Amino acid sequence: MKQYIKENMILVVDSGSSDSDWMLNLPDSDPLYFQTKGLNPFFVNEKDIERVMKGVPEIIPYLNEIREVYFFGAGCVSPDRREIVSNALTTIFPQSFISVESDLLGSAYASLGTEKGFISTLGTGSDISFYDGRQLSESIYGNGFVLGDEGAGSSFGKRLITDFLYGNMPEEIHKDFDEKFRLTKEKVVKNVYIKERPNAFLASFAKFMKDYVQHPYVESILTEGFDDFVRTAIRSYENYQDYPCSFVGRIAYNFDLILREVCERHHVKIGTILERPINRLYEFIIAREADYIHV
C-alpha cells in the first residue's frame, strides 16, 4: 500500500456550500490538510473555483504531481453541475484523473463504508438517500434553501433572521443577536437576493443557537426543524425503520441531543453522527484505490 500511495498522489475533497475540506497524501509524511470556501456549482462557476485554488499556497508545489482527485460536493447532483467542477479541476490539476460526485455519496462512504443504511446531511443544506453499500438511490430531496433544506442551517438561519426582524425573539435573545450581528433589513436583502451564496449567509446564523440550546425558544426551533426533516424526508421511505440513519454536518453534530430525541420519537435508529466526514472519507478512498491497484 505504501508503494501505491507514494507513486500516486491522491487528493480527496469534501465540499459543502459554506466550506470545503481537502486532504492530500504525501510521500513519507502525514497528509496535507487545508480548507477553502464552499464550491457548490449552483453558486460558483469554473473561474471562481480556479480563483479559489490559486489562493491556496499549500497545494501549489503539487499541482503537476497529483494523479487522482476525488471531489464530493454539495450541488454536484447532475452532469452539467459536475462538469463545472470537473472542468475547473482539470485546468488546475492537468495531470490528474478527476472524479466528481455528490457530497451525499462522500458522506455515505465516510459513515457507512460498504454497509447498507440511510445517509442524511444536515449542514448548510439537508438531503437524504438510501445507500446499498455501493451506490445511492436517487433522492428527491436536497432541493435547496428556497424549496427544501428542512432541518438545515439555512432553514434555521432564515427562521432566526425573520424572528429578529419581526420582533418575535425573546427580549434577551434579541438583544444578544443584535449585538453580535448588527443586522438590518437592507443587509439581509442584499445578502439573500443580490450577493453570492445566500444559503451560506443564512446558515452562518445557525451557530448562534449553540449559546441558547437549552432556552425554550431555541429548543422549540430545533425540535420543529428536525421533526420537519424526519417527517418529510426520513419517514417518506417505507423501510426507514429497517436500517440505521447516519448524519453528517455541523447542525446534526452540534445539536445531536435534540436530533436524537426527535428520531427516537419517530422510531428512527441513528447510526453515526459526524461533524466533518473528510478524515473517514480520505481513509476510505485511499484504502479503496490501494485495493484496486493490487487486484
C-alpha positions as CSV (number, residue, x, y, z in Angstrom):
1,M,0.0,0.0,0.0
2,K,2.8,2.4,0.8
3,Q,4.3,1.9,-2.6
4,Y,1.0,2.7,-4.3
5,I,0.5,5.9,-2.2
6,K,4.0,7.1,-2.9
7,E,3.6,6.7,-6.6
8,N,0.1,8.1,-6.9
9,M,-0.7,11.3,-5.0
10,I,-4.4,11.4,-4.3
11,L,-6.4,14.4,-3.4
12,V,-9.7,13.9,-1.6
13,V,-12.2,16.7,-1.2
14,D,-15.4,17.1,0.8
15,S,-17.1,20.4,-0.3
16,G,-20.2,21.9,1.3
17,S,-21.9,25.2,0.4
18,S,-20.1,27.0,3.2
19,D,-16.6,25.5,3.2
20,S,-14.5,22.7,1.7
21,D,-12.1,20.2,3.3
22,W,-9.1,18.9,1.3
23,M,-6.7,16.1,2.1
24,L,-3.7,15.1,0.0
25,N,-1.5,12.1,0.8
26,L,2.2,12.9,0.8
27,P,5.2,10.6,0.4
28,D,6.7,9.7,3.8
29,S,4.7,12.3,5.6
30,D,1.3,13.0,7.2
31,P,-1.5,14.0,4.8
32,L,-1.7,17.7,3.8
33,Y,-5.0,19.2,5.1
34,F,-6.4,22.6,4.2
35,Q,-9.7,24.4,3.8
36,T,-11.3,26.7,1.3
37,K,-14.7,28.2,0.9
38,G,-17.6,26.0,-0.3
39,L,-17.6,25.3,-4.0
40,N,-21.2,24.5,-4.8
41,P,-21.6,24.7,-8.6
42,F,-25.0,26.3,-8.2
43,F,-23.3,29.3,-6.7
44,V,-19.8,29.3,-8.2
45,N,-18.5,28.9,-11.8
46,E,-15.3,27.4,-13.2
47,K,-13.4,30.7,-12.9
48,D,-14.5,31.1,-9.3
49,I,-13.1,27.6,-8.5
50,E,-9.9,28.3,-10.3
51,R,-9.5,31.6,-8.4
52,V,-10.1,29.9,-5.1
53,M,-7.5,27.3,-5.7
54,K,-4.9,29.8,-6.9
55,G,-5.2,31.3,-3.5
56,V,-4.1,28.2,-1.7
57,P,-0.3,28.2,-1.4
58,E,-0.1,24.8,0.3
59,I,-1.2,23.0,-2.9
60,I,0.8,24.8,-5.5
61,P,4.0,22.7,-5.2
62,Y,2.0,19.6,-6.0
63,L,-0.2,20.7,-8.9
64,N,1.6,18.6,-11.5
65,E,2.3,15.7,-9.2
66,I,-1.2,14.8,-8.1
67,R,-2.6,11.9,-10.2
68,E,-6.1,11.5,-8.8
69,V,-8.7,13.9,-7.5
70,Y,-11.9,12.7,-5.8
71,F,-14.3,15.6,-5.3
72,F,-17.5,15.1,-3.3
73,G,-19.6,18.3,-3.3
74,A,-22.9,19.9,-2.5
75,G,-24.7,20.8,-5.7
76,C,-22.9,18.1,-7.8
77,V,-26.2,16.3,-8.5
78,S,-26.4,16.5,-12.3
79,P,-24.0,16.0,-15.2
80,D,-23.9,19.7,-16.0
81,R,-23.1,20.8,-12.4
82,R,-20.5,18.1,-12.1
83,E,-18.9,19.3,-15.3
84,I,-18.5,22.8,-14.0
85,V,-16.3,21.4,-11.1
86,S,-14.6,18.8,-13.3
87,N,-13.6,21.4,-15.9
88,A,-12.1,23.7,-13.3
89,L,-10.2,20.9,-11.5
90,T,-8.8,19.6,-14.9
91,T,-7.4,23.1,-15.5
92,I,-5.8,23.2,-12.0
93,F,-4.6,19.6,-12.0
94,P,-3.7,18.9,-15.6
95,Q,-2.0,15.5,-14.9
96,S,-4.9,14.1,-12.8
97,F,-7.8,11.8,-13.2
98,I,-10.8,13.7,-11.9
99,S,-13.9,12.3,-10.3
100,V,-16.8,14.5,-9.2
101,E,-19.7,13.1,-7.1
102,S,-22.3,14.4,-4.7
103,D,-21.4,15.2,-1.1
104,L,-24.1,12.7,-0.1
105,L,-22.1,9.9,-1.6
106,G,-19.0,11.0,0.2
107,S,-20.9,11.1,3.4
108,A,-22.1,7.6,2.8
109,Y,-18.6,6.4,2.2
110,A,-17.4,8.1,5.4
111,S,-20.3,7.0,7.6
112,L,-21.2,3.6,6.2
113,G,-18.3,2.3,4.2
114,T,-19.7,-0.8,2.5
115,E,-22.7,-1.2,4.9
116,K,-26.3,-0.6,3.9
117,G,-28.2,2.3,5.5
118,F,-29.7,5.7,5.2
119,I,-27.4,8.7,5.0
120,S,-28.5,12.3,5.7
121,T,-26.7,15.6,5.5
122,L,-27.7,18.3,8.0
123,G,-25.3,21.2,7.4
124,T,-25.9,24.3,5.4
125,G,-28.5,22.3,3.5
126,S,-30.1,18.9,4.0
127,D,-30.5,15.8,2.0
128,I,-31.1,12.1,2.4
129,S,-30.8,8.9,0.4
130,F,-30.6,5.1,0.9
131,Y,-27.1,3.6,0.4
132,D,-26.9,-0.1,-0.6
133,G,-23.2,-0.4,0.3
134,R,-22.0,0.7,-3.1
135,Q,-24.4,3.3,-4.6
136,L,-27.0,5.8,-3.5
137,S,-30.7,5.5,-4.6
138,E,-32.0,8.6,-6.4
139,S,-33.0,11.3,-4.0
140,I,-36.0,13.6,-4.4
141,Y,-34.7,15.8,-1.6
142,G,-31.8,18.3,-1.4
143,N,-33.9,21.0,-3.2
144,G,-32.1,24.0,-1.8
145,F,-32.8,26.7,0.7
146,V,-35.9,28.1,-1.2
147,L,-37.8,24.8,-1.7
148,G,-36.3,22.5,0.9
149,D,-33.4,22.2,3.4
150,E,-35.6,21.1,6.2
151,G,-33.7,20.9,9.5
152,A,-30.6,22.5,7.9
153,G,-28.6,25.6,8.8
154,S,-30.1,27.7,6.1
155,S,-33.6,27.0,7.3
156,F,-32.7,27.7,11.0
157,G,-30.9,30.9,9.9
158,K,-33.9,32.1,8.0
159,R,-36.1,31.5,11.0
160,L,-33.8,33.4,13.3
161,I,-33.4,36.3,10.9
162,T,-37.2,36.7,10.3
163,D,-37.9,36.4,14.0
164,F,-35.3,39.1,14.7
165,L,-36.6,41.5,12.0
166,Y,-40.3,40.9,13.0
167,G,-39.5,41.3,16.7
168,N,-40.6,37.8,17.6
169,M,-37.5,36.8,19.6
170,P,-37.4,36.8,23.4
171,E,-36.0,40.1,24.6
172,E,-32.7,38.8,26.0
173,I,-32.0,36.7,22.8
174,H,-33.0,39.6,20.6
175,K,-30.6,41.9,22.3
176,D,-27.7,39.4,22.1
177,F,-28.4,38.6,18.4
178,D,-28.5,42.4,17.6
179,E,-25.1,42.9,19.4
180,K,-23.4,40.0,17.6
181,F,-24.7,40.6,14.1
182,R,-26.0,44.2,13.8
183,L,-28.4,43.1,11.1
184,T,-30.6,45.5,9.1
185,K,-33.3,44.7,6.6
186,E,-31.1,46.2,3.9
187,K,-28.2,44.0,4.8
188,V,-30.4,40.9,4.8
189,V,-32.0,41.7,1.4
190,K,-28.6,42.4,-0.2
191,N,-27.1,39.1,1.0
192,V,-30.1,36.9,0.3
193,Y,-31.1,38.4,-3.1
194,I,-28.1,40.0,-4.6
195,K,-24.8,38.6,-3.3
196,E,-23.4,35.1,-4.0
197,R,-24.0,32.1,-1.8
198,P,-27.2,33.2,0.0
199,N,-27.7,29.8,1.6
200,A,-24.3,30.0,3.3
201,F,-25.2,33.5,4.5
202,L,-28.4,32.2,6.1
203,A,-26.7,29.2,7.6
204,S,-24.0,31.3,9.2
205,F,-26.5,32.4,11.8
206,A,-27.4,28.9,13.0
207,K,-24.3,28.7,15.2
208,F,-25.8,31.4,17.4
209,M,-28.2,28.8,18.7
210,K,-25.4,26.9,20.5
211,D,-25.3,29.5,23.2
212,Y,-29.1,29.1,23.9
213,V,-29.7,25.5,23.1
214,Q,-31.4,25.0,26.5
215,H,-33.6,28.0,26.1
216,P,-37.2,27.1,25.3
217,Y,-37.3,29.4,22.2
218,V,-34.2,27.8,20.6
219,E,-35.1,24.3,21.7
220,S,-38.5,24.7,20.1
221,I,-37.0,25.9,16.8
222,L,-34.6,23.0,16.7
223,T,-37.2,20.4,17.6
224,E,-39.6,21.8,14.9
225,G,-36.9,21.8,12.3
226,F,-35.7,18.3,13.0
227,D,-39.2,17.0,13.2
228,D,-40.0,18.5,9.8
229,F,-36.9,16.8,8.3
230,V,-37.8,13.4,9.8
231,R,-41.5,13.6,8.7
232,T,-40.7,15.0,5.3
233,A,-37.5,13.1,4.4
234,I,-36.8,10.0,6.6
235,R,-40.3,8.8,7.0
236,S,-41.0,9.0,3.3
237,Y,-39.1,5.7,3.0
238,E,-41.3,2.7,3.7
239,N,-38.3,0.8,5.2
240,Y,-37.0,3.7,7.3
241,Q,-37.2,1.5,10.4
242,D,-35.2,-1.4,8.9
243,Y,-31.8,0.4,8.6
244,P,-30.0,3.0,10.8
245,C,-29.8,6.6,9.5
246,S,-26.4,8.2,9.8
247,F,-26.0,12.0,9.8
248,V,-23.2,14.3,8.6
249,G,-22.9,18.1,9.1
250,R,-22.5,20.7,11.8
251,I,-26.2,21.1,12.5
252,A,-26.6,17.3,13.2
253,Y,-23.3,17.3,15.3
254,N,-23.8,20.4,17.3
255,F,-27.4,19.7,18.2
256,D,-27.3,16.0,18.4
257,L,-29.2,15.6,21.7
258,I,-32.3,17.2,20.3
259,L,-31.9,15.3,17.0
260,R,-31.7,12.0,18.9
261,E,-34.8,12.9,20.9
262,V,-36.8,13.6,17.7
263,C,-35.5,10.5,16.0
264,E,-36.4,8.4,19.0
265,R,-40.0,9.7,19.0
266,H,-40.3,8.6,15.3
267,H,-38.6,5.3,15.9
268,V,-35.6,6.2,13.7
269,K,-32.5,4.3,14.5
270,I,-29.4,6.5,14.4
271,G,-26.0,5.3,13.1
272,T,-23.1,7.6,13.3
273,I,-23.2,11.4,13.5
274,L,-20.1,13.2,12.0
275,E,-19.4,16.9,12.0
276,R,-17.0,16.7,9.1
277,P,-16.6,13.5,7.0
278,I,-13.2,14.3,5.5
279,N,-10.9,12.1,7.6
280,R,-13.0,8.9,7.2
281,L,-13.7,9.8,3.6
282,Y,-10.0,10.2,2.9
283,E,-9.2,6.8,4.6
284,F,-12.0,5.1,2.6
285,I,-10.7,6.4,-0.8
286,I,-7.1,5.7,-0.1
287,A,-7.8,2.1,1.0
288,R,-10.2,1.5,-1.9
289,E,-7.7,2.8,-4.5
290,A,-4.9,0.7,-3.0
291,D,-7.1,-2.4,-3.2
292,Y,-7.8,-1.6,-6.9
293,I,-4.1,-1.4,-7.8
294,H,-3.4,-4.7,-6.1
295,V,-6.2,-6.7,-7.7
